[in-house]
Amino acid sequence: MGLIRKFKRGTDSIVQNSDRWEMVNESTQAARSDIDFTKIDIPKIDAENLQEEATLASAPAGDEPKSKPSKEQQTEKPLKKPWMKRFDAYIMKKFLGTFFFAILLLLAVVIMFDINEKLDAMLTAPLKETVFKYFLNFLPYFANQFSPLFVFISVIFFTSKLADHSEIIAMMSSGISFKRLMIPYLLSATIIAAGTLLLALYVIPPANIKRIEYTNQWVKNKRVDFGDNIQLQVRPGVMAYMSRYDNTTKRGYRFTMEQFEGNKLVSRITAHDVRYDTLGRWELNNYGVRKFENLKETYTKGSQKDTLLGIEPRDFLISQNDQEMLTSPELRHYINKQKARGVANLQQFELEYEKRFAMTAAAFILTVIGLSLSSRKVRGGMGLNIGIGLLLSFSYILFMTVTQTFAISGYTSPRLAMWIPNIIYTIIAIFLYRHASR
């Protein structure tokens, strides 16, 4: 490369091209021959506040001047590329905006149907309880239950719109691969999945207590308040029995608790009736204690005694929605404790525990399926993509309901029942992703 230097004066330019000087008229681009350049002091011209321009002209390889970088260039650090591109923020804004808009729209429809279904109860109940005790806790519960499906519908809707406007084609033409296009989608799905998981594990279960209390009081009471012929294992080797328990009065009748060492009975406590208080203590009325040591028996009795038996009413009075009122650590502890006591009907509790994690993973799977289905521009607009999306959404719900029935019937374990839909739809997502990325 050769260096061209220009010293401009009026309409003329004095040009140094390598070792040759010439004066060129800017308007005609013709070189002037009436100037003797041997008598011109170029440094003097340079000092006359003339405008100087330097450009690189083509020259044979090897003629490039080697210049030493300045101190500013040596100390200047290279600029870091931003981790999020502009199109990432654009897609995430579309994704999250459509997601929350879809939730608000569907919740408005759900409110209308729910009011219509429970109109008599809501007219009877106080308005304050209906708004703050029921709807304030019901709407987050409903939105969180169906958040993966809202994710799927949102991806199908706004991606089909992008494809219909040829925005996906423009991104691909600029060098963005389908794999790179997937990143903002997965980032958005991660934000939604983390929020729904936090709500499902810790926030919504305490809110469900108020919601279920409202429905039991004003809509339909599904709470189990009575139990007959209750028998359970308090701890290994200790069995308890009650002929009847009334949860409204917190009182049980004909209570017996026996302790065994191996197959040998070592003690038995009987009481005419027992009463449970809110501190977890049991009050025994008209009780008797028998202890057996070899062939010797010791018997003591009394009219009243407070004791900690290690059981509580919810251990043997299991209502339909009890599993929804426990946070995940409480739910795991309850399941382990009940299994140790030999309780068998825990499928609903185990399904609820596994469902909270399976539904979170479903957000990623359905995001990949939604993008793969709707990223191509199809003839006829985005109606076909939305129709396919809704079909897959309802098939996912139907499939999950069927597998839950299998778990309740004992054909599969609760964990397998909740993860079978995710496994099958993961295979579908991989197939669609490979087909869409070609």
N, C-alpha and C positions, 0 to 999 in steps of 0.2 A: 504494500500500500504506500502511495506517495502522499505527501502533505501539500495541500493547496492553501495558500494564504492570500487573502484579499484585503487590500487597503482601499476603501471606498472614498471618493471625493466627487460630490455632485452626481452626475450621470455616468462618470467614468470610474473604473476600478482597476487598480494596479494589482496584477495577479502574479504570484510566484508559484510556478508549477515545477517542482523539483529545483533545478539550478537555473531555469530560464525565467526571465521576467518579460511581461508584456502588459500593455494597457488596453482594456476592452471597454467599448461603449455599451452601457447596460441596455439601452433601448434597441440598438441594432445588433448587439452581440458581435460586433466586428472589431478586430484588433487594429489599433492605430499604429501607423509606421512612422509618424512624424516626431516621435519622442525618442531622444537618445537616453537609454536607461543607464548607460555607463557613467553619466554625469549626475544621476539622481542618487542621493544618499537615503537609502531605504530606512535606516534607523531614525534619520531626521524626520522622515514622513511619519514614522510610527509615533514620534513624540509630539506631533501636531494635533493630538486629540482626534485622530481619524478613527473611523469605525473599522475594526479588524474582525474578520471571520475566518475560522479554520475548519476545514472539512477534510475527510479522508477520500482520496481518489483511488481508483483501482490501479493496482500495480502488480507485477509478478510476485509470486510467493518468495519469501526470503528477504524482501525489501522493507518489511515492517520496521519502523523505528521502535526500539526498546526503551521505554521510559520507566523510570523508577517511581513506584507509587508514593504519593505524598503521605505525610504523617496522619492527616485526617482520614485518608483512605485506609491506612494501616490500622488505626484505632477504631474505625467504624465497624460495628457488629452487624452481621446479616440480619435482616428483618425476619421475625418468626411468622410463619403462616398461621392464620387463625384456625383453631380446631373446628370451628363451625362456619361453613360457607353460607353465602346469602341464600342459596336455594334450599339449604338445610332448614334455616329459620323459616323460610317461606312455606315449606311442606309441613313442618311441625305446627306452625300457626294455623294452617288449613286443617290439619288433622285434629288438634285439640279443640279448635273452635267449632268444627263440625260435630265432634263428640259431645261437647257440653250442650250445644244447641239441640242435638238429637235427644239427649237426656231430658232437657227441659220440656221439649215438645211432647215426648211420650209420657212424661210425668203429668203433664196437664191433662192428657187423655185419660190416664189411669185415675186421676183424682175424680174426674167426672163419672167414670164407671163405678168407682168405689163408693162415691156418695149415693149413686143410684141404687147400689146393692144394699147398703147399710143405712138407708134413709130413715127408717123408723127408729133405729137405735140412736142415730145422730140427732134426731129431733128430741129424743128423750134425755140424752146426756147433756151436761153443761157445755156451752160453746167453747169455753176456755180449755176444758179437758179434751175436746175433740180436736182443737187446733194444736195445742202444745203437748198433749200427752200422746195423741194418736198420730196425726199427720206429720208432726215434726220428727217423729221417730220412724214412721212407716215409709216415707219417701226416700230417705237414705238407704233403708233396708232394701226396698224394691230396686233402686238404682244400682246398688252394689251387687245384688243377686244376678242382674242381667247386664252388667257392665261389659263382659266379653262380647255379647251380641251387639251392644251399642257400638263397641269398637269396630266390629265387622261391618255393620251397616254404614258407619261413618267412612271407613276406608273405601268401601265400594262406591259410595256416593261421590265423595270429593275427588277420588282418583279417576272415576269415569268422566267427571267434569273436566279434569285436567287433560285427559286423553282426547275428549271431544273438542277441546280448544287447541289441540296439537301442541300443548306444552310439554307432554312427555316426549314427543318426537323431537322437539327443540333441545331438550336436555340430552337426549341420546346423541343428537347430531353434534353437540358441543364436546363430546368425548366422555360423557358420564356413563358408566356401565350400569347395567341393571343391579349388579351387586352393590355398587356405590349408592344407587338410588334407594336401596333398601335401608340404609343406615338411619336416615331421619325418621322413617316409619318405625323402626325398632326402638329408637330413642323415645319417641312419643308413646309407644306401647309400654315401655319400661316405666315411664312416669305414671301412666294410668294404672299399671299392674301394681306398682309399689303403693300407690294411694289406696287402691281397693283392698290390697292385702292387709295394710295397716288398719283400715276400717273393719274388715272382717274379723281380724284377730282380737282387737282390743276395744274398738269404739262402739260398734253396732250391738254386740251382745248386751252391754248394760242398757242401751237404749231400747232393746227388745223387751226388757223387763216391764217398762212402762207401757209399751205398745200392747203386749199380751195381757197385762192387767186390765187395760181398757176394754179389749175385746171380750175377756172373760166376764167383765162386769156388765157391759152394755150390749154386746152383740150375742155371743154364745159362749157359755162357760165350758171350756174344755179342760179345766183343771181337775185333777184327780184328788178328791178330798177324803176318800174312804178306801180302806183296804181290809180284806178278810183273809184269815189263815196265812199271815205273813211269816215267812221263815227265811232267814239269811245268816250268812257267816259273818260274825263281827270281826274276827281275826282268825288265823289258823288255829284250829282246835276249840274255838268258842262259837256256839250256835245260839241264836236268839229266835224266839217265837212269840207272836201275839195273835190272839184269835180275831181281834178287830182293832182298827185304829181310825180315829176321827180327827182329821186335820183341822177342822173348824174349831174344835175345843182343845186340840193338841193332847188328846187323851187316848191311851190304849188299854185294852182289857185282857185279863188272863195272860199275863206276861211270864215267860220262862226263859232263862239263859243258862246253858250247860257248858261246862268246860271239860275237855277230854285230854288225856295224855295217851296218845296212841289210840287204842280201842277201849281204854279204861276211863270211866266217869269219875272225876275227882271232886266236882262241886256242882251245885244246882241252886239257882236263885229263882224264886217264884214270887209273884205279887198279884194281888187282886186287880189292881190297875196301876198305870204309870202315866205321868204327865211330863211333856217336853216343854222347856222354857227357851227363851230366845238366846240364852247364853250357852246353849249346847248341853245343859244338864238335864238329867232325868230324875224325877221324883217318884220313888217307889212307895206305894201305900199298901199297908197290911202285907208286908213282905216276910219271907222266910228264907234262910240260907242253910243249905245242907252241904257239909264237907265229908268226903269219904276218904279214909286212910286205912288201907287193908280191909279188915272186917269191922273197923270202928267208924261210927257215924256221929258227927257233931251237928246239932241243930240249934240255930238262933232265929229269933223273930222280932219284929218291931212294927210299929204303926206307920212310921214315915222315915225315909232315908233319901238323901240326895247323892247322886253318883254320876260319873261320866262313863257311859257305856260304849262310846266310840261309834255310835250310829246317829243318824238324823233322819227326819221323815222323808227327805228327797231321795234317800237311798232305797226306799221301797215303794214310795208313791211316785211313779214316773208318769208325767203328763205328756201330751202329744208334742208340745213345743219346748220342752225343758232344755233340749240341746242347743237351742238358739239363744238362750239367756246366759250361756257360759262363755267366757273368753277361752281362747285356745289352750293356754296353760291350765286353766281350771278344768276344761273339757278333757285334756289328756290325763290329768290327775284323777278325775272322776272315773274315767274308763278303766284305768289301771286298778283303782280301788275296788270297783265293782267286779272286775274279773277275778281279783284275789278272793272275793267273797263268793264266787261261784254264780253270780248273776248272769243269765244267758241273753236276755233281750236288750242287747246294747247296740244293735245294728244301726239304729237311727243316730245314736251319738257318734259312732265311728264314721258313718257316712257324712255327717256334718263336719267332723274334723278333717277328713280327706277332701271334702268338697271345697273347703276354703282355699286349699293350695292348688287343687286341680283347676278351679275356675281362674286362678291367677295365671297359670301356665297357658290356659286357653286363649288369653289375650294375644300372646305372641303368635300362636298357631293360626288363629283367625286373621291376624294382620297380614301374615305372609300369603294366605289364601286370597284375601281380599285384593291385595296389590297384584298378585299374579293374574287374577281374573279380569281386573278392570284397567290394566295398564295399556292395553291396546285399543286403538280407535276402531270401533265396529260400525258397520252400516246400520242405520236406524237409530243412532244415538245411544244413550246410556240406559235406556229402559231394560234392555236384555240383561245387562250386568246387574242392575238392581234386582231384577227378578230372580236371577241365579243366586245372588247373595241372600235374599230372603228365604229361598228354598233351602240353602245350606244351613242357614241359621235355625230354622224350625226343625230340620232333620237332626241338627246337633242336640237341640233340647229334647226331641223325642228319643234319640238314642240314649241320652243320659238318664232319662226317666225309666227306660226299659232296663238298663243295667242296674239302676237302684233297686228295681223290683227283684232282680236276680239276687242281689245281696241280701235283701230282707227275707227272701225265701230260703236263703242258705246255699244257693248254687255257686256263688262266688264270694270272695272276701270283699269287704267294703272298699279296701284300697284298690283292688283290681277293678271293681265295678266303676269307681270314679275315674280311673285312668284309662280304661278301655276306649272311650270316645276320643280322648286326647291322642292316644297311640294311633288310632285309625286315621284321624284327621291330620296327624303329623305326616303320615305316608301320603295322604292327598296333597298336603302343602308342598312336600318335596317334589312330587310329580308335576304339579302346576308351576312351581318355581323354575324347574329345569326347562319346561316347555316355554314359559314366558321369557326366559333369559336368552333364548336362541335368536 
